[in-house]
Amino acid sequence: MSDAFVPVAALADLAPGEALDVVIGDLEIAVVRDEDGGVHALEDICSHDEIALSDGDVEGCTIECWKHGSQFDLVTGRPLQLPAVLPVRVFPVRIDESSGTILVDPTAAPAT
């Protein structure tokens, strides 16, 4: 089995409560550090409107779309606040402790 994880950013460049947009192939992925320091990766497009979630606000373990206020769980991708009703795709994340690099697996299954 091949290792599908791709390096996307340095952990030191992503403070708790921040998000950044990374591109892997044709995927736009929001890499998010929750307020407790955990790192998550999810599709960077709100399922309600084509707005970048990486531009939204991180609170606890959620991210809020700045345009209409939809909130998504960073772990599951499930919407927690209307108007979004469909989940966004989440991607596995690993941290390479020796280099401090965030790695994301872009081959995760689509949201259901």
Residue frames as a rotation matrix with the C-alpha (Angstrom) as fourth column:
MET 1
0.585 0.811 0.000 0.00
0.811 -0.585 0.000 0.00
0.000 0.000 -1.000 0.00
SER 2
-0.304 -0.724 0.620 1.48
0.692 -0.614 -0.379 3.36
0.655 0.314 0.688 -1.01
ASP 3
-0.359 0.092 -0.929 1.66
0.776 -0.523 -0.352 6.34
-0.518 -0.847 0.116 1.31
ALA 4
0.090 0.526 0.846 -0.81
0.900 -0.406 0.157 8.92
0.426 0.747 -0.510 -0.01
PHE 5
0.623 0.155 -0.766 0.10
0.615 -0.702 0.358 11.64
-0.482 -0.695 -0.533 2.50
VAL 6
0.214 -0.462 0.860 1.36
0.737 -0.501 -0.453 14.89
0.641 0.732 0.233 0.95
PRO 7
-0.436 -0.393 -0.809 3.26
0.832 -0.520 -0.196 17.62
-0.344 -0.759 0.553 2.82
VAL 8
0.283 0.681 0.675 1.22
0.849 -0.505 0.153 20.84
0.446 0.530 -0.722 2.77
ALA 9
0.541 -0.077 0.838 2.57
-0.246 -0.967 0.070 23.28
0.804 -0.243 -0.542 5.40
ALA 10
-0.637 -0.728 -0.254 4.76
0.173 0.186 -0.967 23.73
0.751 -0.660 0.007 8.43
LEU 11
0.150 0.695 -0.704 2.93
0.894 0.209 0.397 23.31
0.423 -0.688 -0.589 11.74
ALA 12
-0.427 -0.424 -0.799 4.72
0.770 -0.634 -0.075 26.42
-0.474 -0.647 0.597 13.01
ASP 13
-0.992 0.039 0.119 3.03
0.046 -0.774 0.632 28.46
0.117 0.632 0.766 10.25
LEU 14
-0.200 0.979 -0.041 -0.49
0.050 0.052 0.997 27.61
0.979 0.197 -0.060 11.44
ALA 15
-0.898 -0.120 0.423 -1.45
-0.375 -0.294 -0.879 29.08
0.230 -0.948 0.219 14.81
PRO 16
-0.686 0.715 -0.134 -4.37
0.690 0.581 -0.432 27.70
-0.231 -0.389 -0.892 16.84
GLY 17
0.106 0.852 -0.513 -7.63
0.364 -0.514 -0.777 29.19
-0.926 -0.104 -0.364 15.54
GLU 18
-0.169 -0.230 -0.958 -6.26
-0.723 -0.632 0.279 29.71
-0.670 0.740 -0.059 12.02
ALA 19
0.513 0.309 0.801 -6.95
0.347 0.778 -0.523 28.11
-0.785 0.546 0.292 8.63
LEU 20
-0.308 -0.569 -0.763 -5.13
-0.595 -0.511 0.621 28.14
-0.743 0.645 -0.181 5.33
ASP 21
0.810 0.571 -0.133 -5.98
-0.408 0.385 -0.828 27.07
-0.422 0.725 0.545 1.82
VAL 22
-0.405 -0.904 0.138 -3.74
-0.461 0.332 0.823 24.49
-0.790 0.270 -0.551 0.17
VAL 23
0.552 0.518 -0.653 -4.04
-0.823 0.212 -0.527 22.94
-0.134 0.829 0.543 -3.27
ILE 24
-0.443 -0.591 0.674 -3.23
-0.330 0.807 0.490 19.30
-0.834 -0.006 -0.552 -3.95
GLY 25
-0.740 0.173 0.650 -3.78
0.637 0.490 0.596 18.47
-0.215 0.855 -0.473 -7.60
ASP 26
-0.572 0.615 0.544 -7.27
0.143 -0.578 0.804 19.76
0.808 0.537 0.242 -8.39
LEU 27
0.289 0.669 -0.685 -8.41
0.819 0.197 0.538 19.76
0.495 -0.717 -0.491 -4.74
GLU 28
-0.257 -0.276 0.926 -8.66
-0.323 -0.879 -0.352 22.90
0.911 -0.390 0.137 -2.62
ILE 29
0.189 0.204 -0.961 -8.28
0.709 0.649 0.277 21.89
0.680 -0.733 -0.022 1.00
ALA 30
0.467 -0.020 0.884 -8.65
-0.528 -0.808 0.260 23.99
0.709 -0.588 -0.388 4.15
VAL 31
-0.158 -0.565 -0.810 -6.01
0.600 0.597 -0.533 23.02
0.784 -0.570 0.244 6.69
VAL 32
0.413 0.506 0.757 -7.30
-0.324 -0.695 0.642 24.17
0.851 -0.510 -0.124 10.07
ARG 33
-0.691 -0.553 -0.465 -5.75
0.321 0.342 -0.883 24.26
0.647 -0.760 -0.059 13.51
ASP 34
0.402 0.910 -0.102 -8.47
0.477 -0.113 0.872 24.20
0.782 -0.399 -0.479 16.15
GLU 35
0.536 -0.126 0.835 -8.23
-0.515 -0.832 0.204 26.29
0.669 -0.540 -0.511 19.30
ASP 36
0.851 -0.235 0.469 -6.75
-0.313 0.490 0.814 23.32
-0.421 -0.840 0.343 21.21
GLY 37
-0.064 -0.969 -0.239 -3.98
-0.784 -0.100 0.613 22.90
-0.618 0.226 -0.753 18.63
GLY 38
-0.042 0.110 0.993 -5.40
0.320 0.943 -0.091 19.91
-0.947 0.314 -0.075 16.74
VAL 39
-0.645 -0.247 -0.724 -4.93
-0.569 -0.477 0.670 19.97
-0.510 0.844 0.167 12.97
HIS 40
0.072 0.779 0.623 -7.72
0.299 0.579 -0.759 19.08
-0.951 0.241 -0.192 10.53
ALA 41
-0.908 -0.269 -0.321 -8.20
-0.221 -0.342 0.913 19.12
-0.356 0.900 0.251 6.76
LEU 42
-0.067 0.934 0.352 -11.47
0.500 0.337 -0.798 19.51
-0.863 0.123 -0.489 4.92
GLU 43
-0.103 0.149 0.983 -12.79
0.982 -0.144 0.125 20.51
0.160 0.978 -0.131 1.55
ASP 44
-0.744 -0.317 -0.588 -12.30
0.475 -0.870 -0.132 24.26
-0.469 -0.378 0.798 1.19
ILE 45
-0.801 0.576 0.165 -15.70
-0.205 -0.522 0.828 24.93
0.562 0.629 0.537 -0.33
CYS 46
-0.661 0.661 0.354 -18.83
-0.506 -0.045 -0.862 25.48
-0.554 -0.749 0.364 1.76
SER 47
-0.844 0.364 0.395 -21.49
0.498 0.804 0.325 22.93
-0.199 0.471 -0.859 0.79
HIS 48
0.156 0.930 -0.333 -24.13
0.622 -0.354 -0.698 25.69
-0.767 -0.098 -0.634 0.77
ASP 49
0.973 0.054 -0.226 -22.38
-0.115 -0.734 -0.669 28.19
-0.202 0.677 -0.708 -1.49
GLU 50
0.584 -0.802 0.128 -19.06
0.696 0.413 -0.588 28.24
0.418 0.432 0.799 -3.32
ILE 51
0.732 -0.334 0.594 -17.22
-0.516 -0.841 0.163 30.13
0.445 -0.426 -0.788 -0.57
ALA 52
-0.111 -0.872 -0.476 -13.77
-0.022 0.481 -0.876 29.23
0.994 -0.087 -0.073 0.77
LEU 53
0.830 0.401 -0.387 -14.09
0.322 0.221 0.920 27.88
0.455 -0.889 0.055 4.30
SER 54
-0.012 -0.929 -0.370 -10.42
0.978 0.066 -0.198 28.74
0.209 -0.364 0.908 4.93
ASP 55
-0.606 -0.127 0.785 -11.54
0.141 -0.989 -0.050 32.41
0.783 0.080 0.617 4.99
GLY 56
0.430 0.902 0.033 -13.98
0.039 -0.055 0.998 31.63
0.902 -0.428 -0.059 7.82
ASP 57
0.025 -0.323 0.946 -13.73
-0.913 -0.394 -0.111 31.79
0.408 -0.860 -0.305 11.59
VAL 58
-0.252 -0.190 -0.949 -12.43
0.176 0.955 -0.238 28.89
0.952 -0.227 -0.207 13.67
GLU 59
-0.076 0.260 0.963 -14.12
-0.926 -0.376 0.028 28.43
0.369 -0.889 0.269 17.04
GLY 60
0.292 0.092 0.952 -13.43
-0.639 0.760 0.123 25.39
-0.712 -0.644 0.281 19.18
CYS 61
-0.631 -0.448 0.633 -13.56
0.106 0.759 0.643 22.45
-0.768 0.473 -0.431 16.77
THR 62
0.404 0.781 0.476 -15.73
0.725 0.045 -0.688 24.18
-0.558 0.623 -0.548 14.14
ILE 63
-0.858 -0.509 -0.069 -15.24
0.361 -0.692 0.625 26.47
-0.366 0.511 0.778 11.18
GLU 64
0.167 0.949 -0.269 -17.85
0.467 -0.316 -0.826 29.01
-0.868 0.012 -0.496 10.11
CYS 65
-0.229 -0.121 0.966 -18.41
0.961 -0.189 0.204 30.18
0.157 0.975 0.159 6.55
TRP 66
-0.792 -0.201 -0.576 -18.11
0.391 -0.892 -0.225 33.95
-0.469 -0.404 0.786 6.59
LYS 67
-0.919 0.381 0.102 -20.83
-0.130 -0.536 0.834 34.58
0.373 0.753 0.542 4.00
HIS 68
-0.037 0.999 -0.035 -23.96
-0.406 0.017 0.914 32.88
0.913 0.048 0.405 5.37
GLY 69
-0.071 -0.049 0.996 -22.85
-0.989 -0.124 -0.077 31.53
0.127 -0.991 -0.040 8.77
SER 70
0.805 0.276 -0.525 -22.88
-0.264 0.959 0.100 27.79
0.531 0.058 0.845 8.06
GLN 71
0.121 -0.763 0.635 -20.72
-0.976 0.023 0.215 25.95
-0.179 -0.646 -0.742 10.60
PHE 72
0.587 -0.027 -0.809 -18.94
-0.357 0.889 -0.288 22.64
0.727 0.458 0.512 10.07
ASP 73
0.860 -0.336 0.385 -17.46
-0.222 0.433 0.874 20.14
-0.460 -0.837 0.297 12.51
LEU 74
0.243 -0.863 -0.442 -13.72
-0.969 -0.240 -0.065 19.92
-0.050 0.444 -0.895 11.78
VAL 75
-0.548 -0.458 0.700 -13.58
-0.512 0.845 0.152 16.19
-0.662 -0.275 -0.698 12.60
THR 76
-0.246 0.565 0.787 -16.61
0.443 0.788 -0.427 14.91
-0.862 0.244 -0.444 10.69
GLY 77
-0.985 -0.095 0.141 -17.29
0.170 -0.479 0.861 17.66
-0.014 0.873 0.488 8.13
ARG 78
-0.248 0.969 0.000 -20.95
0.948 0.243 0.204 17.62
0.198 0.051 -0.979 9.15
PRO 79
-0.428 0.185 0.884 -22.87
0.036 -0.975 0.221 20.91
0.903 0.126 0.411 9.09
LEU 80
-0.624 0.163 -0.764 -23.80
0.781 0.176 -0.600 22.20
0.037 -0.971 -0.237 12.53
GLN 81
-0.316 0.476 -0.820 -25.55
0.148 -0.829 -0.539 25.40
-0.937 -0.292 0.192 11.50
LEU 82
0.405 0.551 0.730 -27.88
0.851 0.064 -0.521 26.25
-0.334 0.832 -0.443 8.62
PRO 83
0.383 0.807 -0.449 -28.08
-0.837 0.098 -0.538 27.12
-0.390 0.582 0.713 5.80
ALA 84
-0.451 -0.569 -0.688 -25.69
-0.798 0.603 0.024 24.25
0.401 0.559 -0.725 4.90
VAL 85
0.539 0.652 0.533 -27.28
-0.796 0.602 0.069 20.80
-0.276 -0.462 0.843 5.15
LEU 86
0.910 -0.286 -0.301 -24.68
0.070 0.819 -0.569 18.69
0.409 0.497 0.765 3.34
PRO 87
0.684 -0.719 -0.125 -21.31
0.253 0.073 0.965 17.69
-0.685 -0.691 0.232 4.85
VAL 88
0.630 -0.630 -0.454 -17.95
-0.761 -0.384 -0.523 18.65
0.155 0.675 -0.721 3.41
ARG 89
0.737 -0.424 -0.527 -15.25
0.206 0.883 -0.422 16.10
0.644 0.202 0.738 2.70
VAL 90
0.738 -0.571 0.360 -12.63
-0.600 -0.313 0.736 15.59
-0.308 -0.759 -0.574 5.42
PHE 91
0.562 -0.661 -0.497 -9.10
-0.233 0.450 -0.862 14.33
0.794 0.600 0.099 4.86
PRO 92
0.797 -0.353 -0.490 -6.75
0.603 0.500 0.621 12.41
0.025 -0.791 0.611 7.18
VAL 93
0.665 -0.603 0.441 -3.93
-0.478 -0.797 -0.369 14.49
0.574 0.034 -0.818 8.66
ARG 94
0.639 -0.583 -0.502 -0.55
0.757 0.592 0.276 13.49
0.136 -0.556 0.820 10.08
ILE 95
0.860 -0.498 0.115 2.16
-0.510 -0.850 0.130 15.58
0.033 -0.170 -0.985 11.66
ASP 96
0.480 -0.814 -0.327 5.77
0.477 0.556 -0.681 14.63
0.736 0.171 0.655 10.96
GLU 97
0.952 -0.037 -0.303 7.20
0.271 -0.352 0.896 15.32
-0.140 -0.935 -0.325 14.41
SER 98
0.135 -0.991 -0.006 10.81
0.844 0.112 0.524 15.32
-0.519 -0.076 0.852 13.19
SER 99
-0.672 -0.403 0.622 10.26
0.710 -0.589 0.386 18.09
0.211 0.700 0.682 10.64
GLY 100
-0.583 0.541 -0.606 7.13
0.186 -0.637 -0.748 19.78
-0.791 -0.549 0.271 12.01
THR 101
-0.910 0.219 -0.352 5.38
-0.404 -0.279 0.871 19.26
0.093 0.935 0.342 8.69
ILE 102
-0.086 0.953 0.289 1.61
-0.501 0.209 -0.840 18.84
-0.861 -0.217 0.459 8.24
LEU 103
-0.974 -0.173 -0.148 0.73
-0.218 0.522 0.824 16.03
-0.065 0.835 -0.546 5.83
VAL 104
-0.077 0.997 0.010 -2.70
-0.730 -0.050 -0.681 15.44
-0.679 -0.060 0.732 4.27
ASP 105
-0.765 -0.033 0.644 -4.08
0.299 0.866 0.400 12.36
-0.571 0.499 -0.652 2.50
PRO 106
-0.576 0.545 -0.609 -6.07
-0.713 -0.700 0.047 13.72
-0.400 0.461 0.792 -0.49
THR 107
-0.793 0.218 -0.569 -7.42
-0.286 0.692 0.663 10.27
0.538 0.689 -0.486 -1.40
ALA 108
-0.843 0.518 0.147 -10.10
-0.022 0.241 -0.970 10.21
-0.538 -0.821 -0.191 1.34
ALA 109
-0.524 0.740 0.422 -13.58
0.850 0.422 0.316 9.21
0.055 0.524 -0.850 0.26
PRO 110
-0.640 0.375 0.671 -16.06
-0.032 -0.885 0.464 11.99
0.768 0.275 0.579 -0.62
ALA 111
-0.847 0.410 0.339 -18.49
-0.460 -0.243 -0.854 13.21
-0.267 -0.879 0.395 2.04
THR 112
-0.719 0.667 -0.193 -21.73
0.391 0.618 0.682 11.28
0.575 0.415 -0.705 2.35
